[in-house]
Amino acid sequence: MGITLKKISLLATVAILIIATYLFLSHKLVEGGLFLTVFWLLLAFTMMQSAKFKKFAYTVFILASVTVAMTFPEYFITLGSFQLKNLIVPLLQIITFGVGCTMGWRDLSGVFKMPKAVLVGVLCHYTIMPFVGFTIAKAFGFPPEIAAGVVLVGCMPSGLASNVIAFIAKANLALSVTITAVSTLLAPLMTPLLMKFLGGQFVPVSFSAMFLDILKLVIIPIFLGVFVNHFFHKKAVWIDHVMPKISMAGIACIIIIITAAGRNNMLHIGITLVVAMFLHMTAGVFLGYWGGRLFGLSKLNSRTIAIEVGMQNGGLASGIAVQMGKIATVGLAPAVNGPIMNTTFSLLATYWGSKPIEPRPEESVV
C-alpha cells in the first residue's frame, strides 16, 4: 500500500508540473501559479514519505509559500488597515528567543578549548562574505537598494541552522556552535561597521540605528532565551518541542511577506538575484574551507568553517531591511537566500555526511 501511494503521489506531482508549465507558457499566470503551488505541496508530501528526502520537505514548503506570495501578493501585504510587514520584527524576536532557549554558556566553551579554530572561523566569516557580497553586487549591476541587500546578507552573523547542517555533515559540532555564538555576539558591532563601509556605497547606513536594531532583534531575545533555559528549563520542557515548529512557521511567514511586498522587483531581477545569491554562498563555502586549510586547520574543522562562512542569518537581514523601511528592495536578497541556502547546504551536508573524516581527539562531533 505504501509503495502504491508513493507511485500515485509521484505521478500526480509530475502531471501537475506539466499542467503548470503549459499554463505559464499560455500566459495564464494566476492559474499556473495555483498549479505550481499544488506541485510544490505534492512534492513535499512525496518527500515526507522517504527517509532519504524528508529533510528537504521544509524547503519545498517554502517554495510553495513563495509561489503563493508571487501569485496573490495582495493578500500578504495588508490585513484590513494593518501592514503585515509589521509582523516581521516580532516573528524574528520569537524565533531568536527560541534559539536562545536551546543555548547555554557552555556554547562559548569552545573559545577556550580551540581558540585558533574559532578565531579563524569568525575572521573568515566577517571578511569573506561581506567582500564577496560587495563584489557580486557591483559585478551584477543591481539597483542600489537591491545591491545593498546582497551586501547586507554578507554582513550577517552565521546562520542559526548551521549547527544542524554541521551535525548532518558529521563536522565539528562543538566548533560550529561556538562560531555561531561568537559571530552572533559580535554582530551588533561588526554588521553595522561592515554595512557602513560597504553597503553605505549603495544606500545611507546609520551605524547607531543598526547597532540598536540588532540588539533588539537578536541579542536581547537570545539572552532572554538563555535565561529561561538556565533557570526554567526543567519546568518548561515543552519549549523544546514547540519552538522549532513556531520558528519554521515564522520563517515561512517572513519570506511570504517579503516576497509579496517585493513582487514587482522580483519579477524584474528574480532569476539574476537567485544566481547572484547562489554564487555568493558557493564562494563562501569554497573560500571558507580553503581559508581554514590555509591557517593549518584540519579537514574536519575546515569543513565546519565552510558551513559557518556560507550560512548567513537571513532572518536578521530581513528584520534590518524592515527597520530600514526597505523591505521590498533591501529585503529581497535575504528572502531569496533562504530557500537556496537550505537546499544547497542540505545536499552538501548529506554528501559530506556520507564521507566522514575521522576527528582528532580534541574535535568533538557529538
C-alpha atoms as a printed R data frame, in Angstrom:
    type eleno elety resid chain resno      x      y       z
1   ATOM     1    CA   MET     A     1  0.000  0.000   0.000
2   ATOM     2    CA   GLY     A     2  2.837  2.377   0.888
3   ATOM     3    CA   ILE     A     3  4.568  1.788  -2.461
4   ATOM     4    CA   THR     A     4  1.301  2.340  -4.369
5   ATOM     5    CA   LEU     A     5  0.674  5.602  -2.516
6   ATOM     6    CA   LYS     A     6  4.180  6.810  -3.328
7   ATOM     7    CA   LYS     A     7  3.738  5.978  -7.018
8   ATOM     8    CA   ILE     A     8  0.364  7.708  -7.198
9   ATOM     9    CA   SER     A     9  1.757 10.760  -5.428
10  ATOM    10    CA   LEU     A    10  4.772 10.889  -7.761
11  ATOM    11    CA   LEU     A    11  2.646 10.542 -10.906
12  ATOM    12    CA   ALA     A    12  0.263 13.250  -9.679
13  ATOM    13    CA   THR     A    13  3.215 15.523  -8.937
14  ATOM    14    CA   VAL     A    14  4.618 15.124 -12.459
15  ATOM    15    CA   ALA     A    15  1.183 15.652 -14.038
16  ATOM    16    CA   ILE     A    16  0.589 18.845 -12.051
17  ATOM    17    CA   LEU     A    17  4.010 20.196 -13.065
18  ATOM    18    CA   ILE     A    18  3.229 19.572 -16.742
19  ATOM    19    CA   ILE     A    19 -0.094 21.401 -16.399
20  ATOM    20    CA   ALA     A    20  1.558 24.305 -14.570
21  ATOM    21    CA   THR     A    21  4.216 24.589 -17.290
22  ATOM    22    CA   TYR     A    22  1.545 24.595 -20.018
23  ATOM    23    CA   LEU     A    23 -0.432 27.322 -18.236
24  ATOM    24    CA   PHE     A    24  2.641 29.517 -17.813
25  ATOM    25    CA   LEU     A    25  3.545 29.080 -21.485
26  ATOM    26    CA   SER     A    26 -0.058 30.059 -22.307
27  ATOM    27    CA   HIS     A    27  0.414 33.247 -20.226
28  ATOM    28    CA   LYS     A    28 -2.212 32.155 -17.715
29  ATOM    29    CA   LEU     A    29 -0.086 33.226 -14.776
30  ATOM    30    CA   VAL     A    30 -2.656 33.014 -11.985
31  ATOM    31    CA   GLU     A    31 -3.786 29.512 -12.963
32  ATOM    32    CA   GLY     A    32 -0.157 28.499 -13.489
33  ATOM    33    CA   GLY     A    33  0.740 29.829 -10.035
34  ATOM    34    CA   LEU     A    34 -2.060 27.794  -8.461
35  ATOM    35    CA   PHE     A    35 -0.950 24.582 -10.129
36  ATOM    36    CA   LEU     A    36  2.712 25.277  -9.335
37  ATOM    37    CA   THR     A    37  1.766 25.712  -5.675
38  ATOM    38    CA   VAL     A    38 -0.051 22.366  -5.741
39  ATOM    39    CA   PHE     A    39  3.032 20.843  -7.385
40  ATOM    40    CA   TRP     A    40  5.309 22.036  -4.557
41  ATOM    41    CA   LEU     A    41  2.891 20.761  -1.911
42  ATOM    42    CA   LEU     A    42  2.589 17.341  -3.571
43  ATOM    43    CA   LEU     A    43  6.363 17.165  -3.965
44  ATOM    44    CA   ALA     A    44  6.805 17.973  -0.262
45  ATOM    45    CA   PHE     A    45  4.251 15.297   0.634
46  ATOM    46    CA   THR     A    46  6.099 12.774  -1.561
47  ATOM    47    CA   MET     A    47  9.430 13.677   0.058
48  ATOM    48    CA   MET     A    48  7.990 13.186   3.526
49  ATOM    49    CA   GLN     A    49  7.313  9.550   2.637
50  ATOM    50    CA   SER     A    50 11.035  8.981   2.089
51  ATOM    51    CA   ALA     A    51 13.599  8.896   4.890
52  ATOM    52    CA   LYS     A    52 16.256  9.980   2.384
53  ATOM    53    CA   PHE     A    53 14.452 13.081   1.096
54  ATOM    54    CA   LYS     A    54 12.369 14.021   4.132
55  ATOM    55    CA   LYS     A    55 14.889 16.661   5.221
56  ATOM    56    CA   PHE     A    56 14.204 18.641   2.019
57  ATOM    57    CA   ALA     A    57 10.427 18.833   2.512
58  ATOM    58    CA   TYR     A    58 10.506 22.063   4.525
59  ATOM    59    CA   THR     A    59 12.444 23.880   1.798
60  ATOM    60    CA   VAL     A    60  9.843 22.747  -0.742
61  ATOM    61    CA   PHE     A    61  7.090 24.085   1.530
62  ATOM    62    CA   ILE     A    62  8.945 27.415   1.476
63  ATOM    63    CA   LEU     A    63  8.925 27.338  -2.341
64  ATOM    64    CA   ALA     A    64  5.166 26.742  -2.232
65  ATOM    65    CA   SER     A    65  4.825 29.745   0.056
66  ATOM    66    CA   VAL     A    66  6.894 31.916  -2.294
67  ATOM    67    CA   THR     A    67  4.760 30.825  -5.258
68  ATOM    68    CA   VAL     A    68  1.553 31.771  -3.430
69  ATOM    69    CA   ALA     A    69  3.011 35.162  -2.488
70  ATOM    70    CA   MET     A    70  4.087 35.817  -6.086
71  ATOM    71    CA   THR     A    71  0.662 34.787  -7.434
72  ATOM    72    CA   PHE     A    72 -1.569 36.569  -4.905
73  ATOM    73    CA   PRO     A    73  0.627 39.310  -3.353
74  ATOM    74    CA   GLU     A    74 -2.337 41.492  -2.397
75  ATOM    75    CA   TYR     A    75 -3.357 39.031   0.327
76  ATOM    76    CA   PHE     A    76  0.037 39.236   2.091
77  ATOM    77    CA   ILE     A    77  0.644 42.981   2.165
78  ATOM    78    CA   THR     A    78 -2.192 44.260   4.336
79  ATOM    79    CA   LEU     A    79 -4.919 42.767   6.510
80  ATOM    80    CA   GLY     A    80 -7.555 45.452   6.676
81  ATOM    81    CA   SER     A    81 -5.574 48.546   7.633
82  ATOM    82    CA   PHE     A    82 -2.761 46.520   9.255
83  ATOM    83    CA   GLN     A    83  0.540 46.305   7.383
84  ATOM    84    CA   LEU     A    84  1.676 42.670   7.542
85  ATOM    85    CA   LYS     A    85  5.326 43.726   7.296
86  ATOM    86    CA   ASN     A    86  4.938 44.876  10.915
87  ATOM    87    CA   LEU     A    87  4.827 41.184  11.887
88  ATOM    88    CA   ILE     A    88  8.389 40.526  10.736
89  ATOM    89    CA   VAL     A    89 10.174 42.054  13.740
90  ATOM    90    CA   PRO     A    90  8.118 40.260  16.446
91  ATOM    91    CA   LEU     A    91  8.311 36.999  14.479
92  ATOM    92    CA   LEU     A    92 12.098 37.288  14.290
93  ATOM    93    CA   GLN     A    93 12.277 38.050  18.009
94  ATOM    94    CA   ILE     A    94 10.214 34.942  18.790
95  ATOM    95    CA   ILE     A    95 12.483 32.829  16.571
96  ATOM    96    CA   THR     A    96 15.676 34.107  18.184
97  ATOM    97    CA   PHE     A    97 14.163 33.696  21.650
98  ATOM    98    CA   GLY     A    98 13.549 30.040  20.731
99  ATOM    99    CA   VAL     A    99 17.166 29.696  19.666
100 ATOM   100    CA   GLY     A   100 18.271 31.141  22.994
101 ATOM   101    CA   CYS     A   101 16.148 28.555  24.797
102 ATOM   102    CA   THR     A   102 18.392 25.848  23.317
103 ATOM   103    CA   MET     A   103 21.639 27.602  24.267
104 ATOM   104    CA   GLY     A   104 23.735 27.957  27.390
105 ATOM   105    CA   TRP     A   105 27.035 29.478  28.457
106 ATOM   106    CA   ARG     A   106 28.630 26.125  27.628
107 ATOM   107    CA   ASP     A   107 28.241 27.045  23.958
108 ATOM   108    CA   LEU     A   108 31.086 29.530  24.384
109 ATOM   109    CA   SER     A   109 33.405 26.968  25.937
110 ATOM   110    CA   GLY     A   110 34.912 26.206  22.540
111 ATOM   111    CA   VAL     A   111 36.618 29.612  22.632
112 ATOM   112    CA   PHE     A   112 38.915 28.247  25.333
113 ATOM   113    CA   LYS     A   113 39.172 24.673  24.024
114 ATOM   114    CA   MET     A   114 40.001 25.527  20.391
115 ATOM   115    CA   PRO     A   115 40.738 29.281  20.215
116 ATOM   116    CA   LYS     A   116 42.629 29.153  16.902
117 ATOM   117    CA   ALA     A   117 39.808 27.386  15.019
118 ATOM   118    CA   VAL     A   118 37.171 29.753  16.468
119 ATOM   119    CA   LEU     A   119 39.254 32.829  15.614
120 ATOM   120    CA   VAL     A   120 39.850 31.612  12.056
121 ATOM   121    CA   GLY     A   121 36.166 30.778  11.607
122 ATOM   122    CA   VAL     A   122 34.915 34.161  12.818
123 ATOM   123    CA   LEU     A   123 37.634 36.008  10.876
124 ATOM   124    CA   CYS     A   124 36.758 34.170   7.650
125 ATOM   125    CA   HIS     A   125 33.061 34.775   8.209
126 ATOM   126    CA   TYR     A   126 33.328 38.530   8.655
127 ATOM   127    CA   THR     A   127 35.829 39.050   5.819
128 ATOM   128    CA   ILE     A   128 34.909 36.618   3.045
129 ATOM   129    CA   MET     A   129 31.121 37.045   2.897
130 ATOM   130    CA   PRO     A   130 30.895 40.866   3.141
131 ATOM   131    CA   PHE     A   131 33.525 41.480   0.474
132 ATOM   132    CA   VAL     A   132 32.259 38.712  -1.825
133 ATOM   133    CA   GLY     A   133 28.753 40.151  -1.445
134 ATOM   134    CA   PHE     A   134 30.002 43.631  -2.323
135 ATOM   135    CA   THR     A   135 31.913 42.302  -5.350
136 ATOM   136    CA   ILE     A   136 28.874 40.388  -6.633
137 ATOM   137    CA   ALA     A   137 26.559 43.374  -6.099
138 ATOM   138    CA   LYS     A   138 28.925 45.541  -8.155
139 ATOM   139    CA   ALA     A   139 29.507 42.921 -10.860
140 ATOM   140    CA   PHE     A   140 25.788 42.249 -11.420
141 ATOM   141    CA   GLY     A   141 24.984 45.950 -11.574
142 ATOM   142    CA   PHE     A   142 21.908 45.699  -9.343
143 ATOM   143    CA   PRO     A   143 19.911 48.832  -8.471
144 ATOM   144    CA   PRO     A   144 21.384 50.439  -5.322
145 ATOM   145    CA   GLU     A   145 18.854 49.118  -2.797
146 ATOM   146    CA   ILE     A   146 18.911 45.578  -4.233
147 ATOM   147    CA   ALA     A   147 22.723 45.683  -4.165
148 ATOM   148    CA   ALA     A   148 22.645 46.850  -0.549
149 ATOM   149    CA   GLY     A   149 20.502 43.789   0.278
150 ATOM   150    CA   VAL     A   150 23.149 41.480  -1.198
151 ATOM   151    CA   VAL     A   151 25.846 43.170   0.886
152 ATOM   152    CA   LEU     A   152 23.593 43.040   3.958
153 ATOM   153    CA   VAL     A   153 23.294 39.246   3.673
154 ATOM   154    CA   GLY     A   154 27.092 39.044   3.516
155 ATOM   155    CA   CYS     A   155 27.463 41.136   6.689
156 ATOM   156    CA   MET     A   156 25.246 38.872   8.798
157 ATOM   157    CA   PRO     A   157 26.469 36.505  11.542
158 ATOM   158    CA   SER     A   158 26.367 32.751  10.983
159 ATOM   159    CA   GLY     A   159 23.020 31.243  10.092
160 ATOM   160    CA   LEU     A   160 21.100 29.759  13.000
161 ATOM   161    CA   ALA     A   161 20.627 26.498  11.063
162 ATOM   162    CA   SER     A   162 24.367 25.985  10.565
163 ATOM   163    CA   ASN     A   163 24.637 23.788  13.666
164 ATOM   164    CA   VAL     A   164 22.040 21.376  12.298
165 ATOM   165    CA   ILE     A   165 23.891 21.251   8.978
166 ATOM   166    CA   ALA     A   166 27.202 20.647  10.798
167 ATOM   167    CA   PHE     A   167 25.591 17.756  12.673
168 ATOM   168    CA   ILE     A   168 24.251 16.156   9.462
169 ATOM   169    CA   ALA     A   169 27.615 16.690   7.737
170 ATOM   170    CA   LYS     A   170 29.414 14.992  10.652
171 ATOM   171    CA   ALA     A   171 31.539 18.119  11.025
172 ATOM   172    CA   ASN     A   172 32.892 19.535  14.297
173 ATOM   173    CA   LEU     A   173 29.613 20.408  16.003
174 ATOM   174    CA   ALA     A   174 31.256 21.977  19.063
175 ATOM   175    CA   LEU     A   175 33.221 24.334  16.807
176 ATOM   176    CA   SER     A   176 30.111 25.132  14.757
177 ATOM   177    CA   VAL     A   177 28.070 26.059  17.836
178 ATOM   178    CA   THR     A   178 30.864 28.245  19.210
179 ATOM   179    CA   ILE     A   179 31.450 30.132  15.932
180 ATOM   180    CA   THR     A   180 27.704 30.754  15.594
181 ATOM   181    CA   ALA     A   181 27.531 32.075  19.168
182 ATOM   182    CA   VAL     A   182 30.607 34.297  18.842
183 ATOM   183    CA   SER     A   183 29.678 35.706  15.424
184 ATOM   184    CA   THR     A   184 26.174 36.469  16.721
185 ATOM   185    CA   LEU     A   185 27.508 38.249  19.821
186 ATOM   186    CA   LEU     A   186 29.824 40.306  17.587
187 ATOM   187    CA   ALA     A   187 27.014 41.174  15.151
188 ATOM   188    CA   PRO     A   188 25.929 44.454  16.834
189 ATOM   189    CA   LEU     A   189 29.425 45.795  16.162
190 ATOM   190    CA   MET     A   190 30.577 44.005  13.002
191 ATOM   191    CA   THR     A   191 27.388 44.148  10.916
192 ATOM   192    CA   PRO     A   192 26.827 47.949  11.183
193 ATOM   193    CA   LEU     A   193 30.552 48.577  10.721
194 ATOM   194    CA   LEU     A   194 30.760 46.488   7.545
195 ATOM   195    CA   MET     A   195 27.457 47.802   6.217
196 ATOM   196    CA   LYS     A   196 28.581 51.397   6.807
197 ATOM   197    CA   PHE     A   197 31.807 50.718   4.877
198 ATOM   198    CA   LEU     A   198 30.429 48.509   2.064
199 ATOM   199    CA   GLY     A   199 26.644 48.861   1.950
200 ATOM   200    CA   GLY     A   200 26.975 52.607   2.502
201 ATOM   201    CA   GLN     A   201 28.246 52.865  -1.061
202 ATOM   202    CA   PHE     A   202 24.724 51.968  -2.243
203 ATOM   203    CA   VAL     A   203 22.350 53.381   0.400
204 ATOM   204    CA   PRO     A   204 22.675 55.570   3.510
205 ATOM   205    CA   VAL     A   205 23.519 53.440   6.571
206 ATOM   206    CA   SER     A   206 23.270 54.551  10.202
207 ATOM   207    CA   PHE     A   207 25.734 52.674  12.422
208 ATOM   208    CA   SER     A   208 23.929 53.561  15.646
209 ATOM   209    CA   ALA     A   209 20.452 52.677  14.341
210 ATOM   210    CA   MET     A   210 21.616 49.305  13.021
211 ATOM   211    CA   PHE     A   211 23.505 48.618  16.254
212 ATOM   212    CA   LEU     A   212 20.309 49.152  18.271
213 ATOM   213    CA   ASP     A   213 18.227 47.165  15.768
214 ATOM   214    CA   ILE     A   214 20.469 44.095  16.129
215 ATOM   215    CA   LEU     A   215 20.363 44.352  19.913
216 ATOM   216    CA   LYS     A   216 16.570 44.447  19.761
217 ATOM   217    CA   LEU     A   217 16.127 41.802  17.060
218 ATOM   218    CA   VAL     A   218 18.658 39.182  18.152
219 ATOM   219    CA   ILE     A   219 20.845 39.811  21.161
220 ATOM   220    CA   ILE     A   220 18.168 40.643  23.759
221 ATOM   221    CA   PRO     A   221 15.779 37.809  22.693
222 ATOM   222    CA   ILE     A   222 18.635 35.286  22.686
223 ATOM   223    CA   PHE     A   223 19.790 36.306  26.169
224 ATOM   224    CA   LEU     A   224 16.193 36.070  27.411
225 ATOM   225    CA   GLY     A   225 16.047 32.567  25.916
226 ATOM   226    CA   VAL     A   226 19.338 31.590  27.583
227 ATOM   227    CA   PHE     A   227 17.958 32.922  30.891
228 ATOM   228    CA   VAL     A   228 14.773 30.843  30.539
229 ATOM   229    CA   ASN     A   229 16.802 27.782  29.554
230 ATOM   230    CA   HIS     A   230 19.110 28.156  32.550
231 ATOM   231    CA   PHE     A   231 16.524 28.774  35.247
232 ATOM   232    CA   PHE     A   232 13.291 27.229  33.994
233 ATOM   233    CA   HIS     A   233 14.233 24.504  31.515
234 ATOM   234    CA   LYS     A   234 13.063 21.622  33.665
235 ATOM   235    CA   LYS     A   235  9.706 23.329  34.200
236 ATOM   236    CA   ALA     A   236  9.278 24.220  30.510
237 ATOM   237    CA   VAL     A   237 10.408 21.135  28.608
238 ATOM   238    CA   TRP     A   238  7.555 21.776  26.146
239 ATOM   239    CA   ILE     A   239  9.602 24.653  24.723
240 ATOM   240    CA   ASP     A   240 11.986 22.149  23.096
241 ATOM   241    CA   HIS     A   241  9.078 20.643  21.162
242 ATOM   242    CA   VAL     A   242  7.051 23.753  20.355
243 ATOM   243    CA   MET     A   243  9.682 26.385  19.493
244 ATOM   244    CA   PRO     A   244 11.179 24.608  16.425
245 ATOM   245    CA   LYS     A   245  7.706 24.388  14.865
246 ATOM   246    CA   ILE     A   246  6.968 28.019  15.685
247 ATOM   247    CA   SER     A   247 10.334 29.018  14.227
248 ATOM   248    CA   MET     A   248  9.718 27.132  10.993
249 ATOM   249    CA   ALA     A   249  6.281 28.719  10.617
250 ATOM   250    CA   GLY     A   250  7.713 32.143  11.462
251 ATOM   251    CA   ILE     A   251 10.446 31.876   8.817
252 ATOM   252    CA   ALA     A   252  7.846 30.883   6.211
253 ATOM   253    CA   CYS     A   253  5.667 33.886   7.142
254 ATOM   254    CA   ILE     A   254  8.617 36.280   6.903
255 ATOM   255    CA   ILE     A   255  9.565 35.012   3.434
256 ATOM   256    CA   ILE     A   256  5.932 35.226   2.223
257 ATOM   257    CA   ILE     A   257  5.525 38.829   3.419
258 ATOM   258    CA   ILE     A   258  8.830 39.976   1.904
259 ATOM   259    CA   THR     A   259  8.152 38.186  -1.395
260 ATOM   260    CA   ALA     A   260  4.679 39.743  -1.676
261 ATOM   261    CA   ALA     A   261  5.999 43.222  -0.861
262 ATOM   262    CA   GLY     A   262  8.814 42.942  -3.401
263 ATOM   263    CA   ARG     A   263  6.932 41.015  -6.096
264 ATOM   264    CA   ASN     A   264  7.359 43.607  -8.848
265 ATOM   265    CA   ASN     A   265 11.090 43.913  -8.217
266 ATOM   266    CA   MET     A   266 11.351 40.128  -8.055
267 ATOM   267    CA   LEU     A   267  9.732 39.756 -11.476
268 ATOM   268    CA   HIS     A   268 12.377 42.018 -12.989
269 ATOM   269    CA   ILE     A   269 15.508 40.637 -11.343
270 ATOM   270    CA   GLY     A   270 14.380 37.367  -9.722
271 ATOM   271    CA   ILE     A   271 16.478 34.898 -11.731
272 ATOM   272    CA   THR     A   272 19.522 37.162 -11.701
273 ATOM   273    CA   LEU     A   273 19.241 37.576  -7.937
274 ATOM   274    CA   VAL     A   274 18.932 33.805  -7.466
275 ATOM   275    CA   VAL     A   275 22.148 33.297  -9.476
276 ATOM   276    CA   ALA     A   276 23.915 36.050  -7.522
277 ATOM   277    CA   MET     A   277 22.956 34.622  -4.129
278 ATOM   278    CA   PHE     A   278 23.961 31.101  -5.187
279 ATOM   279    CA   LEU     A   279 27.383 32.391  -6.281
280 ATOM   280    CA   HIS     A   280 27.705 34.320  -3.018
281 ATOM   281    CA   MET     A   281 27.021 31.235  -0.940
282 ATOM   282    CA   THR     A   282 29.189 28.943  -3.102
283 ATOM   283    CA   ALA     A   283 32.131 31.345  -2.864
284 ATOM   284    CA   GLY     A   284 31.665 31.422   0.909
285 ATOM   285    CA   VAL     A   285 31.840 27.640   1.184
286 ATOM   286    CA   PHE     A   286 34.863 27.352  -1.118
287 ATOM   287    CA   LEU     A   287 36.857 30.210   0.407
288 ATOM   288    CA   GLY     A   288 35.820 29.259   3.936
289 ATOM   289    CA   TYR     A   289 37.137 25.725   3.510
290 ATOM   290    CA   TRP     A   290 40.437 26.769   1.940
291 ATOM   291    CA   GLY     A   291 40.771 29.643   4.388
292 ATOM   292    CA   GLY     A   292 40.738 27.057   7.166
293 ATOM   293    CA   ARG     A   293 43.297 24.915   5.374
294 ATOM   294    CA   LEU     A   294 45.498 27.968   4.740
295 ATOM   295    CA   PHE     A   295 45.646 28.592   8.502
296 ATOM   296    CA   GLY     A   296 46.654 24.965   9.102
297 ATOM   297    CA   LEU     A   297 43.321 23.637  10.364
298 ATOM   298    CA   SER     A   298 42.298 20.024   9.866
299 ATOM   299    CA   LYS     A   299 39.961 18.975   7.048
300 ATOM   300    CA   LEU     A   300 37.195 18.382   9.590
301 ATOM   301    CA   ASN     A   301 37.473 21.864  11.079
302 ATOM   302    CA   SER     A   302 37.798 23.384   7.608
303 ATOM   303    CA   ARG     A   303 34.535 21.731   6.582
304 ATOM   304    CA   THR     A   304 32.940 23.220   9.672
305 ATOM   305    CA   ILE     A   305 34.221 26.697   8.853
306 ATOM   306    CA   ALA     A   306 32.983 26.322   5.259
307 ATOM   307    CA   ILE     A   307 29.472 25.732   6.649
308 ATOM   308    CA   GLU     A   308 29.711 28.623   9.107
309 ATOM   309    CA   VAL     A   309 31.001 31.046   6.491
310 ATOM   310    CA   GLY     A   310 28.465 30.073   3.829
311 ATOM   311    CA   MET     A   311 25.354 30.125   6.027
312 ATOM   312    CA   GLN     A   312 24.130 33.627   6.838
313 ATOM   313    CA   ASN     A   313 21.393 34.712   9.239
314 ATOM   314    CA   GLY     A   314 18.872 35.760   6.602
315 ATOM   315    CA   GLY     A   315 16.149 36.312   9.184
316 ATOM   316    CA   LEU     A   316 18.178 39.054  10.851
317 ATOM   317    CA   ALA     A   317 18.856 40.617   7.436
318 ATOM   318    CA   SER     A   318 15.105 40.656   6.770
319 ATOM   319    CA   GLY     A   319 14.445 42.338  10.108
320 ATOM   320    CA   ILE     A   320 17.050 45.024   9.417
321 ATOM   321    CA   ALA     A   321 15.536 45.633   5.960
322 ATOM   322    CA   VAL     A   322 12.178 46.233   7.652
323 ATOM   323    CA   GLN     A   323 13.743 48.629  10.149
324 ATOM   324    CA   MET     A   324 15.364 50.485   7.242
325 ATOM   325    CA   GLY     A   325 11.923 50.827   5.624
326 ATOM   326    CA   LYS     A   326 13.129 48.992   2.504
327 ATOM   327    CA   ILE     A   327 11.500 45.584   2.739
328 ATOM   328    CA   ALA     A   328 10.571 45.478  -0.974
329 ATOM   329    CA   THR     A   329 14.149 46.133  -2.128
330 ATOM   330    CA   VAL     A   330 16.846 45.557   0.502
331 ATOM   331    CA   GLY     A   331 14.730 42.679   1.862
332 ATOM   332    CA   LEU     A   332 14.682 40.698  -1.401
333 ATOM   333    CA   ALA     A   333 18.192 39.220  -1.190
334 ATOM   334    CA   PRO     A   334 17.574 37.738   2.301
335 ATOM   335    CA   ALA     A   335 14.254 36.268   1.113
336 ATOM   336    CA   VAL     A   336 15.891 34.673  -1.940
337 ATOM   337    CA   ASN     A   337 18.898 33.470   0.048
338 ATOM   338    CA   GLY     A   338 16.835 31.369   2.484
339 ATOM   339    CA   PRO     A   339 15.488 28.634   0.167
340 ATOM   340    CA   ILE     A   340 18.757 28.492  -1.817
341 ATOM   341    CA   MET     A   341 20.816 28.140   1.365
342 ATOM   342    CA   ASN     A   342 18.570 25.458   2.883
343 ATOM   343    CA   THR     A   343 18.511 23.353  -0.286
344 ATOM   344    CA   THR     A   344 22.202 23.620  -1.143
345 ATOM   345    CA   PHE     A   345 23.519 23.024   2.359
346 ATOM   346    CA   SER     A   346 21.178 20.089   2.915
347 ATOM   347    CA   LEU     A   347 22.660 18.442  -0.183
348 ATOM   348    CA   LEU     A   348 26.226 19.331   0.841
349 ATOM   349    CA   ALA     A   349 25.667 18.069   4.396
350 ATOM   350    CA   THR     A   350 24.248 14.784   3.111
351 ATOM   351    CA   TYR     A   351 27.266 14.339   0.810
352 ATOM   352    CA   TRP     A   352 29.837 15.184   3.486
353 ATOM   353    CA   GLY     A   353 27.966 13.038   5.989
354 ATOM   354    CA   SER     A   354 28.402 10.064   3.644
355 ATOM   355    CA   LYS     A   355 32.167 10.746   3.520
356 ATOM   356    CA   PRO     A   356 33.028 11.448   7.164
357 ATOM   357    CA   ILE     A   357 36.501 12.476   8.305
358 ATOM   358    CA   GLU     A   358 37.898 10.801  11.414
359 ATOM   359    CA   PRO     A   359 38.114 13.534  14.058
360 ATOM   360    CA   ARG     A   360 41.118 14.191  16.208
361 ATOM   361    CA   PRO     A   361 40.624 13.584  19.947
362 ATOM   362    CA   GLU     A   362 40.003 17.288  20.598
363 ATOM   363    CA   GLU     A   363 37.493 17.660  17.735
364 ATOM   364    CA   SER     A   364 34.120 16.807  19.252
365 ATOM   365    CA   VAL     A   365 31.375 15.901  16.749
366 ATOM   366    CA   VAL     A   366 28.792 14.884  19.331
